[in-house]
């Protein structure tokens, strides 16, 4: 990174790296077919080395994090002979340079490119935008009131704006989808976070016919989330960043946004200061309406750019506002006004928008439900036991592995388990049992293997994997030290004298803080070894796995390796030859608590599995 950036890291919001560990990265130089598929090409026209140029093109369209760059009104930079193209030039070169690191997939300009709609002004702006063309960086531009005759709608006819930013300019872009017949409205479709997104770039004053065109475009892409960019929509006042509709904004809302549930985000310039508001559409869903414009600030806005960092893994859009032109200046020569504009860190210009993307898009692009998988598909080599709770509650649960480790039900009280239609979305069986357990006194019910079941005598000397789909009850229940899967028989029964020999020989359960606990007496050690997880949230499904490679055990939650796993080697599991218990814990062989929550299924395999081999793979 250039030292002139004054040490300021642009990675604050994507600290793990835009692509993350293990991300699939496109090569720096793409083949013709790859470029056509992604809208990405090798950077040209720079003085960087080929390595730096290659790095700048590396974006990952499948990674859940990506960035949309938004450039508002640049009109004072192209104002007859009074402007300066340097700020916008710096912004575009910065975005190209940061393209891979920030995973920037698209750039949207919000209109008012120039000040007086003059051909001479567009002649100054044109080569600046050609920086993006040469870099094969997809972008959109729309007409603001200073770019055209602002007294007319988009049926105004020819203009210097249209000569410069008409449909012909965008035809090279794989993202470009088309324009209205008058040329003033367009749409793009780009790929990011493993899906397609539609962006509308609408004129300063769309005609009724253009609104109809926009609705038709959305209808033709019924599963795509839509971002609307338009020059005027909402306004805000100094001292109050809560945005409100302008008169024209009400027309845009009524004719396009309100009944188009796919539109979840709108971006406009024109007014200042910046502001935002959330409004419910006709479907009752949130639409986030943002105004961003910095032309009133130092040096005509200094080429400021809004970076919308989408993070579908965190269900958040993180927004920041920076001025690359100022960032790149020598700090020793940077003037006082410029120093205050490097980035805007107030709540209006740096903020996060929480969006549950799956829920928000469910009405038009529901995530497909993963189909149920037959039990035989999960009986892989080495399966010692496989229990599914996807049928009616009975006195017996069959071991689907065929190894004869069936479970029978034992009641601690009259509180019976019930069959439930709830299940983890990745769970092979689409159901579960809800166990109404508790303690003081022990209540509920549990299941156990028969006295002579093969599983009881197994020591797993070559390793093991234990998996479960679980949801802890969220009803104020005390889950402290309850067991999910326990080996009956204490350490003492297995010939162990270290630690607390009255503890179970093996127990998978939860602490008072809802932390996962795997506490065992290894076959070759006299003391217990304990793996600890982090606090789990009651009321939420998760996949749990304990993996032992014959020496070390590791806890995984939702296929993610946790921290507190013993480094000391231990081999196998001690056993007293007694049954295994499901949904109960014991101390000194006294079952003192029943499990409270849902159990979808459990599987035990006599070898270490990789996360890709887990039940939810």
N, C-alpha and C positions, 0 to 999 in steps of 0.2 A: 504494500500500500504506500502511496506517495507520502513522504514525510511532511509535505505541505498540508496534509490533512490535519496537522497539529495533533497527531496521535489519537484523534477521535475515531473510535471503532464504529463501523457501520453495521456491526453484527450484533448490536444489543438485542434486537428483537428476534433474530434467528441465531441465537448463540450456539446452538449445536451444529450449525452449518446448514445452509439452505437445502443441501442434498442429504446430509446426515450420513452416519456410518452405514455402509452396505448399500447405499443408493445406487441405482442403475443410472450411469451418467452417459449422455450422448458424447460421441467423439467430437473433437473440436472442429474437424472438417467433415462435413456431411456429404453423403452421396446425393445425387440429384433426387433420387426417390425419397431419401430420408428428409431432405429439405422440403420437398413437397408435402410430406406427411406432417411435418412439425412446424413449418414456417420459420425455420432457423437456418442460418447460413454462416459461413465463416466471416469474421470481421475483416473488412477491407478499409483501405484509406487511412490507416493509422501508422504511427511510427513504432508500435510495439513489436517485440519479437514474435516469432511464430508461436512460441509456447504461450506467451501472454495472450495473443490473439485467440488461440485455440481455447484457452481457459475461459475467456469471456463468453464463448458461445455455449458453454456446457449448462444446459438447463435440464431439469427432470420433470417431464410432464405428468409423471405418475406419482411423484412424491406429494404427500398431503399438504405441504407448505409451498406457497408460491406468492409472487408479488405482482400487483397491478400498479403501474406508475401513472399518476394523474397530474397533468400539467394545465394549470388554469391560465387566465388571461395574460397574454404576453404583449399586449398592444403598444405599451410604451417603449418596447424595445425596437419596434418597427413603426416609428412615427415620423414620416417624411425624412428630414435630415437631422432629426433630434434624437434618434434612438441609438441603441448599441446592441448588436447581436451576440456579444460575448457571453452574457449570462445564459441564454438558452442554448448556445453552442456548448458551453461547459456542462449544462444539465444533460444534454443528449449524449455527450461523450462519457459522462459519468455513468449514465444508465447502461451504456454499452459495456463499459469496463466492469460494472457490478452485476451484469446480467446473470452470470453463473452463480456468483456468491449469494445474491439475493433471490435467485430463481425468478427473475423478472420475465414474465411471459407476454406482456402487452403494455403499450403506452397509449393513454387516451388524453387528447387535448380537448379542453372544454370551450373553445371558441374565443373570439376577439384575438385572433392571431395578430392583426395589425390595428392601427388606430383610425385610419381615414378611408379604408376600403380602396386605396389607390393601387393601380398596377405597379407603380414604382416601389411601393411598400412590400407588395407580395414578391417582387423581384429580389428584395433583400431577405425575405423569410424563406424563400424557396431553397436556396443552397444550404440553409441550416437544417431543414427537414431532410435534405438529400443525404445528410450524415446517417440518418436512420435507414434510408433506402440502400445505401452502399453496404451497411452492416446487415442488411436483410432482417431488420428488426420491425415486426408488425406494429402498426399504430393506427389510430383513427383521428380525424379532425372534423370539427363541425363549425358552422358559421355562427359567429356572434353578431350582435347588432352593429359593431364597428367594422365588420368584414364585408358588409353588403349594404344595400339600401334598407335600413332598419324599419322603414315605414311600410314595407310590403312583406307578405308571407312568402313561402318558398316557391310560389309560382312566379317569382319576380323575373325569371329569365336569365340571360347571360350576365356574367360579372367577372371581374378579375379574380375574385375568390374561386369561382368555378373553374376558371382557366388553370388555376394553380392546384386546387384541392378537389377537383371533380373526380368522378369515378375512375377515370383513366389512371390517376396516380396510384390507386390501390390495387389494381388488377394483378400485379405481381405477387401479392400477398396471399398465401394459402388460407389465411383467416378471413379474407374478404368474401362476403356472401352476396352482396348486391346493393343497389341504390334505388331510390325512387326515380321515376322518369325524368323529373326535373333536376336530378343530380345532387340535391342538397341534403338528403338523408341517406344513411347507409347503415349496414350492420356487418358485424364480424362474428365469427365463431372460433374460439381458441380452445385448446386443450390444456387442462391443468388439474392437478390432484386426481388424475385418473378418470376425468369426465370432461364433457364439452360444456362450454359457457357461451352464452350469447350476449353480445354488447351492441346496443343501439346507439348510434350517433345522430341525434336529431337537431334540426335547424333551430335557429333563433325563434322563428314563428312557423311551426308546421301548419300546413293547411289541413282541412278536414280529411282530404284524400290521403295525405301523408300519415295522419293518425290511423286511418283504415289500413294503409300499407303496413304500418308497424304492428298492428293487431294481427294482420295476416302472416307476417313473418314469425311472430310468436306462436301462432297457431300451427304453422308449418314445422315448428321445432317444439313439440308439446312436452318434451321431457327435460328441456334445458333451463337452468336458472338464468335469469336475465338481469343485466346491469344496464340501466338507462343513463346515458350521458346527454345532457342538453344544456344550452347556455343559461336559460332562466327557468327556475322552478320555485325555490324557496329563498327567503331573505332572512337577515338577522340584524339586530341592533347592537351598537356599541354598549358594552356593559351587560348584555344579555345574549348569550350564545344560543338560546333556544330558538330555532328557526321557525318561520311561518311562511305560508304560501303567499306569493304575489298574486295579483289578479290573473295573470297569464298562467301562473303555477296551478291555480284552481282549475283552469281549463285543461292543462296537461293531466292533472290527477283524474278529472272527470272523464276525459276522452280516452285515456290510455292506462294509467297506473292502477286505478281503483279496481277495475274488473280484470286485470291481468295478474293473476296470482303469482306468476313466474317472476315478476319483477320484485326483487327483494332489496335492491340498493339503487338509489338515484344519486347522481353527481352533477352539480352545476356550478357555474362561476357567476359572472355578471355583477352581482352585488358584493359588497364587503361590509363588515368583517365576516370571517367564517362563522359557521354555526351548524347545528344539526338538530334533527327531531325525528322521532319514531311515530308513525301513524299506522293504524289498523286499516287494512284494505277490506273490500267487500267480503272476502272469505274469512275475515277475522284474524289475518296474519300480519305480522309486523313488516313494515316497509321502512327502511332506514334512508332518510333524506339528508344529504350533506351539501353544504355550500363551501367551496374553497376558492379564494381569490386573494391575491397579495399585491395587486397593482398599486395600492395606496401606500405600500411600505417602501422602505429605502430602495432606491435605484429601480423603481418600477416593479418591485417584487423580487429583484435579483435572480430571476429564473428559478424561483422556488418550485419544488416538486413534492407532491403528496405520495407517499409509498403506502399502499394498502397491502399489508402482509396477511394473506389468508392462511389460516392454520386449521385444516379440517380435523386434525387429530385432537386439537384442543378446543374445537368449536368456537373459534375466536378470530376476529380480524383486528390485528394490531396496526394502528395508523401512526405514522410519523411524518414530519414536514421538515425538509432540509434545503439548503441553498448550496449546491455543489460549487458554483462559481466562487462563492466566498470561502468555502472549505478549502479550496485549492490555492487560495492566496497565501503569500508569505505572511505568517503571523506578525512578524516584526514590522511589516509595512501595511497591515490591515488597519483601516481607519475605525474610529469608534463606532460609527453607525453600522458598518459592516460586521463588526465583532458581535453585535447584538442579534444578527440575523443568520448566523451559521445554521442554527436549527431553532425551531419554535417548540418549547417544551411545556407550554400551558395546556390546560385540559381541553381547550378548543382545538388545538392543533396536534396534540399527541394524546391518543386515547385508544381504548380497546372496545370493540363491539362484540358482545357475546351472541353467538348464533348457533343453535343446534341445527346444523346443516341438514342432517338426515330428517329431522322432524319438520323443518321448514319446507323442505322440498318433497316431503312424502305425498302431498296431494297431487303432484304432477309427475314426480319421478321417484316413486317408492323404491326403497332398496329391496331387491328380491329376497324372499325368505329362503334360506338355505334348506333344501329338502331333507327330510328325515332319511337316515341311512340304516339299512338292515344290520342287525347285530353281527351277522356273520362277516360283514365287511370290516368290522373292528377287531375280530379275533385274529390277530396277527401272530406269527411264530413267537413262542415264548409266553403267550397269554396264560397266566395261572388262574385268573378269576376275572369275570366281567359281569357286573350286575347293573341292570337297567330298571329304572323306576318309572316306566312309561305305560304301565297297565293299572288295572284296578287294585286297590289295597287288598291283600290277602295274607294268609298265614305263611306264605313261602315266596321267595324270590329266586328264580332259577339262575344258576351260573351259566351264562351264555357261552363260556369258553368250552364247555363240555368236559371240564376237569372234575366235576362232581362237588364243587364248593358252593352248593345251594345254601341260602339263608332261610332261617325260620324266625318268625316274629315272637318277641317276648314283651309282655306289657308290664310297665312299672306302676301304672294307674289306669283309670278308665279313659284317659285321654288318648284316643286312637289317631294314628296318622290318617291323612286324607289324600286322595288322588287329586292332582292339580294339573291344569293345562299350561302352567307356566314352565318355561325352560330357557336356558341360555341360547342365544341365537346361533351359536356354532355347535350346539349339542346334537349328536346323532339321533337320539331319541327325543321326540317332541312332547315331553311331559315330565312330571316329577311327583315325588311324594312330599307332603308337608308334615313334618314331625313337630308335634306340639309339646316338646320336652321342657324340662326345668329341674330345679333342685330345691332342697329344703322345704318339703321332702322331695325325693326323686320322683319324677312323674314323666308321663309319656310312654313311649315304647321304643324298642330297638330290635335289631336283627343280629343273628349270630350263625356262624357255621356249625355244622354237626361236630360232635366230639371226635369222630374219626376222619374228618375231612382232610384231604391231602395238603391243603394250604397250611394247616396247623403245624405241621412238622417242617415246613420249608425254611431254610436259613438264607437263601439268596446269596450264596457266596460269590457269584459272578456279577452281582449287581441287580438292580431292580428299578422299576418305575411305577409309582402309584399316582393315579389321576382321579380327579373328581370334578363334577360341576356342582356348585354350591351357591345358595343364597341364604344368608343368616336372617332370621326373623327380625323385623324392624318394628317391634311392638313393646319396647321397653324391657325386653327380656334380658336377664343377666347371663351373658354367654361365657363368663369367666371359667376357664379350664374345662369347658365341655369338650367331649370327644366326637370326632367325625368317624375315625377308623382306629380301632384299638385292638391290640393283641392281649387277650385274657391271659392271666399269669403274670406274676411280678418278676422283677429282677431276681429276687431271692429264689423264686420257683425255678428260674433258669440257671441257678448256681452263681449269681452275682452278689457281691457284698458291698461294692462301692456305691457312692452317691446315696440315694434313698432307695434301698432295695425293695420297698413296698410299692414303688411306682411301677406302672405297667412296663412290660418288657419292650413294648413299642406303642407309641401313641401319636396320632395325628389329630390335633385339635386347635384350640384357640385360647389365648390368654385373656385376662381381664380387660386388656386394651384392644381386644379383637385382633391381636397379632397371631399369625399362623405359627404353630409350634409343632416341630417334628422331633420328638424326644425318644431315643432308643438306647437299649443296651446292645452294642455290636456283639457278634458271636465271638470276636477275638479280644474284647476289652472288658475290664471289670467295672467301668464307670459309664454313666449315661453320656451320650453325645446329643446336643440340641442344636437344631437349626431354627432360626427365628425369621419371621417375615415382618412386614410393616402392618399397620392397622388397616383392617378391611372395613368397608362400609356396610353396615347392616342394610338390608333391603335392596342390594345390588348383586346380580349374578356375577360370578367369576369362575375361571377355570384354574384349578390348583394341581400342581404336579411336584412330586418328590422324585428326583433322579439320582441314583447311586451307580457309579461306574465300577464298583468292586472295591473302591478305596474311599471316595468322598461323596457326600450327599449334597445336593443343591436343590433349593426350593425355587419354583417358578410360579408366578401368578400371571395368568393370561399370556403365557409363553415368554414372560420377561423374567430373567434371572434376578433374584433378590440378593441382598448384601450379606447377611450374617450367617454364613455357612462355614462350619468348622474346617480349618486347614489340616488338622491332624487326621491321618488316615484311619479308617475303621472298616472292618470287613464283615459283611453279612449281618443278619439279625438273630439275636438270641431268641430261643423259644423254649417254652415249657411244654409244648405239644398241646396246648389248650386252644379253644376256639378263638376266632377273630370276631369282634363286635363292630357293627355299623350303627351309628347314631347314638352312641353311649360312651361314657368314660368310666373308669373305675380306679379305685385306690385300695390296695391290699385285697384285690379281687372282689371288692364291694362296689357294685354299680350304683353310683350315688347321683347320677344326673343323666337326663335324656337330652338329646340334641333338639334345638329349636330352630327350625328353618326348612328350606327346601333342599333335597338331594335329587339331582337328575340322574347321575350314574357314577359308577366307580369301576376302575380297571386296574389290575395289577399284572405287570409283565416282568419276566425274569431276566431283564437286561436293561441297560440304560438307553433311553430313547432321546433323540434330538427333538427340539421344539417343533420342527416340521413334521414329526411323526406323532405328535400328541393327538388326542381325540378330536380337537378342533381344527386340525390341519386339513 
